[in-house]
């Protein structure tokens, strides 16, 4: 298979709503391009991080890197995956979880 960080599925990415996200992708495939789409993540003002190769961004060439940069707007469970050919079915996928940004609550003991 083709894996993110030698893991199937890829690492679960836990973030908080409103957080600035940076994900650097290195393509170490010897002959294939790569693009990574964060499925369900709205890209307001950052369309080049949408991860759809040859549509919203250039594909990542073998031996090259790309840094996704966006704000996690919506809370919920999403996923990221390759947007090239059959790479997702070969293992290039993982979970992306955006936790709600909630102020901590404190209980006062009497």
C-alpha positions, 0 to 999 in steps of 0.5 A: 500500500501507499501510506501517510507516515507508515500508518493505515489509516493515516494519523488522526489529526485532532484540531480545534475550531478556529485554529490555524492549520498547517499540514506539510505533505512530502511526496516520496512516491518515485513516479506519481504525483500527489494531492491531498484533499481535506474532505468537508473542510471549507476553504474560505480564502485558501482555495489553494489548500483544497487539495484537488490536483490540477483544479485548485492546486498544482499536484505535488511532484515526486520528491516535492513538498506542499504545505496546506494552510487553512483555518478549521472553521467547522467542528466535526469529523472529516477525513483527508485523502489523496485526490489522485487516481487509486491512491486513496484505495491503496491507503492514502487516507486518514481522519481529521477531527475538529473539536469545538472551541469551548470555554472551560467550566469550573465548579466551585466547591462549597 
